[in-house]
Amino acid sequence: MNPVPDIYRILPEVILTLTGVAVMLTDATLAPRVARRSLGWVAAFGTIFALWASIWQLSLPMGTGFSGTVETSPFTVFFHVLICGIVLVALLLSLDTLPENSHHQGEFYALVVFGAVGMCLLTGAVELLLVFVALEISSIATYVLAGYRKQNGRGPEAAIKYFLLGSFATAFLLYGVALIFGATGTTQIYDIAQLAPTAENHSLVLAALALMLVGILFKVSAAPFHVWTPDVYEGSPTPVVALMSTAPKAATFALLLRVVYEMFPTLRSVWSPLLWAVAVLSMTVGNLAALRQQNVKRMLAYSSIAHAGYLLAAFAGLGSSGIAAASFYTAAYAAMNVGIFAVITVASGYDEKLPLVKDFQGLIYRSPLLGSLLIFFLVSLVGIPFTGGFFGKFYSFTAAVGGGAVWLAIIGLLNSGLAAAYYLRLALAAAQKPSGDSKAEAAQPQVGVAVGAALALAVAATLVLGIVPGEVLRAAQAGAHTLQAPPAQLAPLEINPGPAPLP
């Protein structure tokens, strides 16, 4: 059988890179006063092509390329498709919401696409130095995007805070890579998995695991590494937050799955209690802080911290059950979170004239479509049946129970009830009759074609994951089985997918 050309292993990344370069070169040739909106469509079509290339990779035999640094498998394809889908929705959302007179739009679209290159590469990297490079590509793009809105002080403040704290987190990860290299003599993930259990200096291995977990948990805004999240979400443009809160986290959770299940499976007795504690802390801190927020974006920022805890609960699952549950929850959270930020973007405007919960009062009367969609996504975030949020939490807590973490699942359920208070507060405000506030009444949101497509994709994904989750769960389980098997004593626990039973 002919070997697979290495370039096929990174075909989505190549397409995204070429798309970003094309956007930058075209932007440079246009006069300052010429509208850049067409460049957004170039980026969107390039992302669709990359999405197709990701699905096409399923036809390739599993394997690695470029001297064993990148891998193609159902696991990588699952997260490639998820990331490309999120990036596509973010681009469509930006097309109708960025100011038409901004000559920086080309830079915006290019940064989004280049960030996607790093995110996709991060999910397929099986060599730690490439992991670091991919993480930096993704992070640098999001740092710049966070400060894109420069007409007020909040944008640069958000970018500086994100950059400084993100740099510290990346340093922790890099120190962990250095220590594991010192302990095993390699940075290849599969080799580390074989050499780490017999390493002469076991303390170096434990220190490397701890430092890498600190760096990764910062990127997913899990408590106690969450302090950057509310300020960065509040200061960044809402379309950027829609991307930032989903795609980079999906890529980083894929990395976390590789690190704990594939690179350090024999240290489960060490990392499982740590992630258990972080999950409880994230759920509790996130929900309690969100209850006190009046700013919608800060409330959703703390909500994202809580959802990181719900997702981490799946890591208590044994073998493929934990991997599949975490992958499914990542997809469900991405669908409903990017959807709710899309609604907030259109309702509040690029300048965010309606930042507070009370400003959304009567939204369903001013715009029945946006008001209904806002309530729909809030209901999904609560975890009501027939939405993606319900099955996401169901599979996550089922995996936790199967792994023996019954109390973790109970704490998660209690936190879900606590979260309903602030979600329903915003939903109630949107459903109430207008109070006559001129600030809210003056805002008459318009849904353009691109934004309408973005909202339709988010709604469709949330409904599919909530009504017929079987296919997505099959894809998640197929990806789970391609990761290196856990120790023999940890027998995989199969998840019952409910209404769509697996064969």
C-alpha positions in Angstrom: 0.0 0.0 0.0 1.3 3.4 -1.0 2.2 5.6 2.0 0.0 8.6 2.7 1.8 11.9 1.7 2.6 13.9 4.8 0.8 17.0 3.5 -2.5 15.1 3.7 -2.1 14.9 7.4 -2.3 18.7 7.8 -4.5 19.5 4.8 -7.1 21.5 6.8 -4.3 23.6 8.3 -2.7 24.2 4.8 -6.0 25.4 3.4 -6.6 27.7 6.4 -3.1 29.1 6.0 -3.5 29.8 2.3 -6.8 31.4 3.0 -5.3 33.7 5.6 -2.4 34.6 3.3 -4.9 35.3 0.5 -7.0 37.6 2.8 -3.9 39.5 3.9 -2.5 40.0 0.4 -5.8 41.1 -1.0 -6.3 43.5 1.9 -2.9 45.1 1.2 -3.9 45.8 -2.4 -7.2 47.5 -1.6 -7.5 51.3 -1.0 -8.2 52.4 2.6 -11.7 53.5 1.7 -12.7 50.3 -0.1 -15.0 48.0 2.0 -13.4 44.8 3.2 -16.6 42.8 3.8 -15.8 40.6 0.8 -12.6 39.4 2.5 -14.9 37.9 5.2 -16.6 35.8 2.6 -13.2 34.6 1.3 -12.3 33.6 4.8 -15.7 31.9 5.3 -15.4 29.8 2.1 -11.8 28.9 2.9 -13.0 27.6 6.3 -15.8 25.6 4.6 -13.1 24.0 2.3 -11.0 23.2 5.4 -14.1 21.7 7.0 -14.5 19.4 4.0 -10.8 18.5 4.0 -11.2 17.5 7.7 -14.1 15.2 6.9 -12.1 13.8 3.9 -9.3 12.8 6.3 -11.6 10.1 7.6 -10.8 8.2 4.4 -7.1 8.2 5.2 -5.6 5.3 7.3 -4.7 6.3 10.8 -1.2 7.4 11.2 1.3 10.1 11.7 3.3 12.4 9.4 6.3 14.7 9.4 8.5 12.4 11.5 5.7 11.4 13.9 4.7 15.0 15.0 1.1 15.1 13.7 -1.6 12.5 13.6 -4.7 11.8 11.6 -7.4 9.8 13.4 -11.1 10.0 14.2 -10.2 11.9 17.3 -8.4 14.7 15.4 -11.1 14.8 12.7 -13.8 15.3 15.4 -12.1 18.3 16.8 -11.1 19.7 13.4 -14.7 19.6 12.3 -15.8 21.2 15.5 -13.2 24.0 15.4 -13.8 24.8 11.7 -17.6 24.9 12.4 -17.1 27.4 15.2 -14.8 29.6 13.1 -17.3 29.6 10.3 -20.1 30.8 12.6 -17.8 33.5 14.1 -16.8 34.7 10.6 -20.5 34.9 9.5 -21.3 36.7 12.7 -18.6 39.3 12.1 -19.6 40.0 8.5 -22.8 41.8 9.6 -21.6 43.3 12.9 -18.1 44.8 12.2 -18.3 48.5 11.3 -18.4 49.0 7.5 -16.0 51.9 7.6 -13.3 49.9 9.4 -10.2 49.4 7.2 -8.9 46.8 9.7 -11.5 44.2 8.7 -9.0 42.3 6.6 -6.7 41.9 9.6 -9.6 40.7 11.7 -10.6 37.9 9.2 -6.9 36.9 8.7 -6.3 36.6 12.5 -9.4 34.5 12.9 -8.3 32.1 10.2 -4.6 32.0 11.4 -5.9 31.3 14.9 -7.9 28.4 13.5 -4.6 27.0 12.1 -3.1 26.8 15.5 -6.2 25.3 17.1 -6.5 22.6 14.5 -2.8 21.8 14.7 -3.0 21.6 18.5 -5.6 18.8 18.2 -3.5 16.7 15.9 0.0 17.3 17.4 1.6 14.3 19.1 4.9 16.0 19.8 5.2 18.5 22.6 7.3 21.1 20.9 4.7 21.2 18.1 2.0 21.5 20.8 3.8 24.5 22.1 4.1 26.1 18.6 0.4 25.4 17.8 -0.7 26.8 21.1 1.3 30.0 20.5 -0.2 30.4 17.0 -3.7 30.2 18.4 -2.9 32.4 21.5 -1.2 35.2 19.6 -4.2 35.6 17.3 -6.7 35.7 20.1 -4.5 38.2 22.1 -4.7 40.6 19.1 -8.4 40.0 18.5 -9.2 40.7 22.1 -7.9 44.3 21.7 -9.4 44.8 18.2 -11.8 47.5 19.5 -9.4 50.3 20.2 -11.8 53.3 20.5 -12.2 52.8 24.2 -9.9 51.6 27.0 -11.5 48.3 27.7 -10.2 46.7 24.5 -6.5 47.3 25.0 -6.9 46.5 28.7 -8.5 43.1 27.9 -5.7 42.3 25.4 -2.9 43.3 27.8 -4.4 41.2 30.7 -5.0 38.2 28.4 -1.4 38.5 27.0 0.4 38.8 30.3 -1.5 36.1 32.1 -1.5 33.9 29.0 2.3 34.2 28.8 2.7 33.0 32.3 0.4 30.0 31.6 2.3 29.1 28.5 5.6 29.3 30.5 4.2 26.7 32.9 3.4 24.4 30.0 6.8 24.9 28.5 8.5 24.2 31.8 6.5 21.0 32.0 7.7 20.0 28.6 11.3 20.6 29.6 10.9 18.5 32.7 9.3 15.6 30.9 12.1 15.7 28.4 14.6 15.6 31.2 12.9 12.6 32.7 12.3 10.6 29.5 14.7 12.0 26.9 11.9 12.6 24.4 9.0 15.0 23.6 7.0 12.5 21.5 3.7 11.8 23.3 3.6 8.0 22.5 7.2 7.5 23.6 6.6 9.4 26.8 3.6 7.2 27.6 6.0 4.1 27.5 9.0 5.7 29.2 7.4 7.7 32.0 6.3 4.8 34.2 9.9 3.5 34.3 11.7 6.9 34.5 14.5 6.9 37.0 13.4 10.3 38.4 9.7 9.9 39.0 9.5 13.3 40.8 10.4 15.0 37.5 7.5 13.2 35.8 5.0 14.3 38.5 6.3 17.9 38.4 6.0 17.9 34.6 2.4 16.7 34.8 1.5 19.4 37.4 3.1 22.2 35.4 1.4 21.1 32.2 -2.0 20.9 33.9 -1.6 24.5 35.2 -0.9 25.8 31.7 -3.8 23.9 30.1 -6.3 24.6 32.8 -5.6 28.3 32.5 -6.4 28.2 28.8 -9.8 26.6 29.5 -10.5 29.1 32.3 -11.0 26.5 35.0 -10.8 27.7 38.6 -8.5 28.8 40.3 -6.9 29.8 37.0 -9.9 31.8 35.8 -9.2 35.4 37.0 -8.6 36.7 33.4 -11.9 35.5 32.0 -14.5 38.2 33.1 -12.3 41.2 32.3 -11.2 39.8 28.9 -14.8 38.8 27.9 -16.1 42.2 28.9 -13.5 44.2 27.0 -13.3 42.1 23.8 -15.7 42.6 20.9 -18.6 40.1 21.3 -17.9 38.3 18.0 -14.4 37.7 19.3 -15.8 36.4 22.6 -18.1 34.0 20.6 -14.9 32.6 19.1 -12.6 32.9 22.1 -15.0 31.1 24.5 -15.4 28.1 22.3 -12.8 27.2 19.6 -9.6 27.7 21.6 -11.2 25.8 24.6 -12.2 22.9 22.3 -8.6 22.6 21.1 -7.2 22.9 24.6 -9.6 20.3 25.9 -8.4 18.0 23.1 -4.9 18.6 24.3 -5.9 17.8 27.9 -7.4 14.5 26.8 -4.2 13.6 25.1 -2.1 14.5 28.1 -4.0 12.6 30.8 -5.4 9.7 28.8 -2.6 9.2 26.2 0.6 10.5 27.7 0.1 9.9 31.5 -2.5 7.0 31.7 -0.5 5.3 34.4 -0.7 8.4 36.6 -4.5 8.3 36.8 -4.3 8.1 40.6 -2.6 11.5 40.5 -4.4 13.5 37.9 -7.9 12.2 38.5 -8.3 13.6 42.1 -6.8 16.9 40.9 -9.2 17.3 38.0 -12.0 16.2 40.4 -11.2 19.1 42.7 -10.8 21.6 39.9 -14.2 20.5 38.5 -15.9 21.2 41.8 -14.1 24.5 42.3 -14.9 25.7 38.8 -18.6 24.8 39.0 -19.1 26.4 42.4 -17.0 29.5 41.9 -18.4 30.1 38.4 -22.0 29.8 39.4 -21.8 31.8 42.7 -19.9 34.6 40.9 -22.4 34.7 38.0 -25.3 35.1 40.4 -24.0 38.5 41.4 -23.3 39.9 37.9 -25.5 42.5 36.1 -23.3 42.7 33.1 -24.4 40.1 30.6 -20.9 39.3 29.2 -19.4 39.0 32.7 -22.2 36.7 33.7 -21.6 34.5 30.7 -17.8 34.6 31.5 -18.4 33.1 34.9 -20.9 30.7 33.3 -18.1 29.5 31.0 -16.0 28.8 34.1 -18.8 26.7 35.5 -19.2 24.8 32.2 -15.5 24.0 32.3 -16.2 22.3 35.6 -19.1 20.3 34.1 -16.8 19.2 31.3 -14.0 18.2 33.6 -16.4 16.0 35.5 -16.3 13.7 32.5 -12.6 13.1 33.1 -13.6 11.0 36.1 -15.0 8.5 33.6 -13.0 5.3 32.9 -11.3 4.8 29.5 -13.3 5.7 26.4 -16.4 6.7 28.4 -14.7 9.8 29.9 -13.1 10.8 26.5 -16.3 10.4 24.6 -18.3 12.3 27.2 -15.8 15.2 27.3 -15.7 15.4 23.5 -19.5 15.4 23.3 -19.8 18.1 26.0 -17.3 20.3 24.2 -19.4 20.1 21.0 -22.6 20.8 22.9 -21.2 23.8 24.8 -19.7 25.3 21.7 -23.0 25.2 19.8 -25.1 26.9 22.5 -22.4 29.3 23.6 -21.5 30.6 20.2 -25.3 30.9 19.6 -26.0 33.0 22.6 -23.1 35.4 21.9 -24.3 35.7 18.4 -27.7 36.9 19.7 -26.1 39.3 22.2 -23.9 40.7 19.4 -26.9 41.5 17.2 -29.1 42.7 20.0 -26.5 44.9 21.7 -24.6 46.0 18.7 -20.8 46.2 18.0 -20.5 49.1 20.5 -22.5 47.1 23.1 -25.1 49.8 23.9 -27.0 47.3 26.0 -24.4 45.7 28.4 -26.7 45.0 31.4 -29.3 42.4 32.1 -32.0 45.0 32.5 -31.2 46.5 29.1 -32.5 43.3 27.5 -35.9 43.8 29.0 -38.6 43.4 26.3 -36.2 42.0 23.6 -38.8 39.5 22.5 -41.2 42.4 21.8 -38.6 44.5 19.9 -37.3 41.5 18.0 -39.3 38.3 18.4 -36.7 36.2 16.6 -33.7 37.3 18.7 -35.7 37.2 21.9 -36.9 33.7 21.2 -33.4 32.5 20.3 -31.9 34.1 23.4 -34.4 32.2 25.6 -33.7 29.0 23.6 -29.9 29.1 24.2 -30.4 30.0 27.8 -32.6 27.0 28.3 -29.9 24.9 26.6 -27.3 26.2 29.0 -29.5 25.3 31.9 -29.7 21.7 30.5 -33.3 21.3 29.7 -34.2 18.2 27.7 -34.3 18.3 23.9 -31.3 20.7 23.8 -27.6 20.0 23.5 -26.9 21.2 27.0 -29.1 18.4 28.5 -27.3 15.5 26.8 -23.9 17.2 27.4 -24.4 17.2 31.1 -26.1 13.8 31.0 -23.1 12.1 29.4 -20.6 14.0 31.5 -22.3 13.1 34.8 -22.9 9.5 33.6 -19.2 9.1 32.9 -18.4 10.5 36.4 -20.8 8.1 38.1 -19.3 5.2 36.1 -15.9 6.2 37.3 -17.0 6.1 40.9 -17.2 9.9 41.3 -20.9 9.9 42.5 -20.4 12.9 44.7 -18.9 14.8 41.8 -22.1 14.1 39.8 -24.3 15.2 42.7 -22.4 18.5 43.1 -22.7 19.0 39.4 -26.4 18.6 39.5 -26.7 21.0 42.4 -24.7 23.5 40.5 -26.8 23.1 37.5 -29.8 24.1 39.6 -27.9 27.1 40.9 -27.1 28.2 37.4 -30.7 28.2 36.4 -31.2 31.2 38.6 -29.1 33.6 36.6 -29.9 32.1 33.2 -33.7 32.4 33.9 -33.2 36.0 35.2 -31.9 37.0 31.8 -34.6 35.0 30.0 -37.3 36.6 32.2 -36.0 40.1 31.3 -36.1 39.3 27.6 -39.7 38.0 27.9 -41.0 40.9 30.0 -42.9 43.8 28.5 -40.7 46.9 27.6 -40.4 49.3 30.5 -40.3 52.4 28.3 -36.5 52.8 28.8 -35.4 54.9 25.8 -32.0 53.2 25.8 -33.5 49.8 25.1 -36.3 51.1 23.0 -33.9 52.9 20.6 -32.1 49.6 19.8 -33.9 47.9 16.9 -31.7 45.0 16.0 -31.6 43.9 12.4 -30.7 40.3 11.4 -28.6 40.2 8.2 -28.1 37.2 5.9 -24.7 36.3 7.3 -25.9 36.6 10.9 -29.0 34.7 10.1 -26.9 31.9 8.7 -24.7 31.9 11.8 -27.8 31.7 14.1 -29.3 29.0 12.0 -26.2 26.8 12.2 -26.0 27.3 16.0 -29.7 26.5 16.5 -29.5 23.4 14.2 -26.4 22.1 16.1 -28.0 22.6 19.5 -31.2 20.8 18.4 -29.4 17.9 16.7 -27.2 17.4 19.8 -30.3 17.5 22.0 -32.7 15.4 19.9 -30.6 13.0 17.9 -27.2 12.9 19.7 -26.4 9.4 18.6 -24.3 10.2 15.5 -22.2 12.8 17.3 -21.7 10.5 20.2 -20.6 7.7 17.8 -18.1 10.1 16.3 -16.9 11.0 19.8 -16.6 7.4 20.8 -14.7 6.5 17.6 -12.3 9.3 18.5 -12.0 8.0 22.1 -11.0 4.5 21.0 -8.1 5.9 18.9 -6.4 7.4 21.9 -3.9 5.1 23.6 -5.6 2.6 25.7 -5.6 3.2 29.5 -4.1 0.7 31.9 -5.6 -2.8 31.8 -7.2 -2.4 35.2 -9.3 0.5 33.9 -11.9 -1.2 31.8 -13.7 1.2 29.4 -17.3 1.9 30.4 -19.7 2.1 27.5 -22.2 5.0 27.6 -25.8 4.4 26.8 -26.7 7.1 24.3 -30.4 7.2 25.2 -32.8 7.7 22.3 -30.2 6.7 19.7 -28.7 3.4 21.0 -25.4 2.4 19.6 -25.0 -1.0 18.0 
